C-alpha cells in the first residue's frame, strides 16, 4: 500500500455533504489516502408522499419495454418497495426473455441494480440521466418506459424521453429532503476555515447549504477551500450561486471523486485555495454546462 503521508490528500480536511448512509466507502477511501473526512449531510431521503403511483407501476413491470434508473437511490427505493409488496425481482429478471430492459446512469447505479436482482442492459457512457435518452435514441422510440426517481430530479430526461415518443410512466419513488438535524457547529467550522475541501454530489446539497448559510457563502469559500462537484448538473448549481472555481469529478464513482480532489491538490502544490490550473479548466466546463 502506498504511503498515505505522501498523498496530496494527506492531512486535508474534506467535508462530505452526502447523506450519512452513503458515505462509508468514500470516507474509507479518503482516510486511506491520509485525508480527514468530515461528515456534513446536507440531504436525506424519505418515502414518497403516496405509494399508489409507484405500487401501480410495480404491479405491471412486465408491461414495460424499459426501466431507467438515474441513481442508486432510485434502485434502492424500488427494491425496498417490491420487497414490501412481496414481488420477487430475481424471479422476474433472472431470464433475458420477456422482461423489460434496464438502463442505468453509471457504475454505482449498475452495482446497486445488480444487487437488487436487476441486471443492467445499458450503462450510460456519459453519467447523466439525459444521456441515457440521447445514447439509446431509437431503441427507446415509441417504447413503454418506467422512470422511478426523486421528487427533485432534473426534468431534462423526461422531456427527452417524451420527444422520442415514449409512453412514459414517471413516478416519485422517494423524496429528497434536508436533513432533520443539521450540525450547525460543523457548518460554522467550515465557514470559519476549519476545512480544506467540500464535496457536493447534488444540486439539492448545494441549495440546502446556501439556504443554511446564505447564497453568497460558497462564493466566498471558493477562495479558501477546494470545491468539488460530482457532475455538470451539480457544478451548474454551484455556478448559479456564484461558486465558479469548481473542480468537476469525471464521473459519479467514489474513485473519480477522490481522484478529482487529489489531482486538485497535487496540481495546486497542496494549496487549498480554489485558484489552481485544474480548477480554472474545470470552471470553463461549468460555464458550458
N, C-alpha and C positions, 0 to 999 in steps of 0.2 A: 504494500500500500504506500502511496506517495506520502511524503512528509507534509502534513497539513500546515505546518508553520511556514512552508514555502508557497502556499497557495495565495493568490491575490485576495482571497476572501478571509484570510487568517485575521481574527480579531474584529472583523466587521460585524456591526450590529444591524441585523436585517429584519425589518418589520414585515411580517407576513399577514396580509389582510384577508385571507381566505377564511371560510367557515371552519370552525375548530375541528370538525370531523374530517376535513380534507387536508390537513397539514402534516400528518405524521411522516409520509415519505419525503416531502420537501424539507422538513425540519431535520430529518436524519441525514439527508444529503448535504445540507448546509453545514451541519455540525461536523460531518466527516471531513469537510474542507476547512475546518477551523473557524467558521463563522459562528456568530451568536444569534440564533433565531429568536425573534420576539413575536409572540402571537398577539395579534390585534384584530380579531374577527370583526369585519365590517358588514358581513351579510350572514343571514341564516335562512333556513328553509322551513316551509310549513306546507301542510296539505292544501289542496285546492279548496276554495270556498264551498264547492259542491262536487261530489264524486260522480253524479249521474252521467255527465257527458263522457267522462273517462271510462266509466263502467260500461256504457253502451258501446263504445268503440272496442273495448277489450273483449266484449262478448261476441264480436264479429271479426276477430282478427283474420280469419280465413278469407274474408271478402276483400281484403286489401291486396293491391299489387306490390306496394312498397310501404315500409315503415322507415321513417327518417328520425334518427336521434342526433340532436345537436349538442348534447352534453351527457356526461356520465350521470349527472343528477337526474336527467330525464329517464335514463335507463333504470336507475335505482327506484325512482318513483313508480314506474310501470311494473318492475319486478315485485316491489312490495305490494302493490295493489292486486296483481294477479295471484299472489300467494294468499292474500286475504280472501279473494273470490274463489280460491280452490282451482285455479286454472294452471295446468302444467305446461310451461313454456318448452321444457325439454322434450315433451311428447309431441307438441305441435311443430317444433322446428328441428327435430332430430333428422328428418328426411329432407332432401333438397327438392322433393317433388311436392307440388300443390301447397306451397306455402308462400307468404309474402317475401320478397327480397328485402334485405335490410341494408340501409346506407347509414354511415356514421361520419361524424365530423373530424375525427382524429384518433390516434392510437389509444389514448386514455379511455375514450368512449368505446372503442372496439374491445378493449380488455374488460370493461365493465359489462358490456353486452354479452361477451363470450361466457363470462362467469354466471350470467343470468340464464344461459341457455339460448342466447340469441346470436347465432353466428353471423358476422358481418359479410355481406356480399360485395360491398363497396366502401372504401375509405377515401374521404376527400383528399386530394393532393394538396390543396390549399385549405388549411384548417379553419374554415369559415362556413357557417350554415348556408349562406347564399351560394357558395362554391359548389355545394352538392347539386343544386339545380343547374348551375352553369355547366358543370362537368358531365353530368348524366344526360342532360339535354333531351334528345328524342326518346331515350329509354324511359323517361317519365311522361312523355307527351300523352295526354288523354288517359292516363292511368289513375287508379284509385290509390290515394296516398294518405297514410295516417301519420300525423305530426304531433306527438306529445311534447309539451315544452313548458317553460316558465311563463308566468303572467307578465314578466318584464322582459321577455325575449325580444330580440331585434326583429322588426317587421319585414326586413328585406326578403327573407326566404319565402314566407307565404306569398308575397307579391310575385316573386319569380316563379313559384310553382303555379300560380293562377295564370300567369302569362303563357305557360306551357299547356294550359287547358286541363290540368289535373282536376280530378274530383277530390278535393282536399277536405280531410277531416282533421281540423286543428283543434286540439283540446288542451286545457291547462291541467298539466299533471302535477304541478307543485307551484307554490308561490315563493318568490324571493323577497325577503323582508329584512329590515335592520335587526341586528341582534337585540335580544331582550335586555341584556345588561352590557352596557358599553363601559369599558375601562377608561374612565376619564383621566385618571392619573397617568396611564400609559400614553394616552393621546397627548397630554401636556408634556410628557417627557420627550416625545417625538418632536413636538413643536419647539421645545427648548434646546434641541440639538443633541439629544441622547440617542441618536440613531445615525447610521451611515447610509442606509438604503431602505426603500419601501417597494414592495411588490404588489401590484394591483392586477387582479385576474378578471375583473368585470366592470362595466360601466356602473353597475349598482354599488360596488365598493367605492368607486371614485365619488359618486354622487352622495353616498352616505357620509364619507369623510368630509366632503365640502359642506354638507348640512350641519355637521357637528362642529366644524372649525371656522367656517366662512369660506366662500368661494376663492378668496384671494390667497388663502394659506398655502396651497400647493404651489402657486406661482412663486411665492417667497421661498418655500422649502427647496424648490428645484435648484436654487443657487448654492445649497449647502449639502444636499444629500442626493444620492442616485435614485432615480425613479424608473422602475421597470414596469412596462405594460405587457400583458400577455395578449397579443393580437392587436390588429389595427383598430378594431372597434373600441377596445379599452383605451388605446392610445388616443383615439379621436375624442373620447370623453374627457381625457386629461387635457388635451389641446384646447377644448372648448371652455375650460375654466382657467386657462392661462398658463398651464404647465406645458411648455414647448420643448424643453430639454429632456427628452424621454428616450430611454433605450427600449427597443421592442424585441421581445423574445421571438425566435424564429418560428416556433410552434408552441403548442399548449402542454407539451410534456414537461415533467419535472426537470429532466436533464437539460432541455432547451432553456428553461427559465434560469437555472443555476449557471449555465454556460454564458448566457447573456450578461448576467451580473458579474461573473468572473472576468469576462472579456472587457467589461467597462472599467473595472478597477485595474486590470492589467494595462490597458491602453492609456489610462489616465495617471499612471505612476502611483497607484494606490490612493489617489485623491478622491474624496467623496463629493467634491464639487461637481455639479452636473454641467460641465463645460468641456468635456473630453471630445476628441475627434469621433469616437464611436457614437456619442450621443448626438453630435452635430449631424452625422449622416442619418441617424435614426430620426432626427427632427424632420428632415426632408420627407421621410416616409410618412410621418404623422400628417404633414400638411397635404400630402397627396391622398391620404385615406378618405 
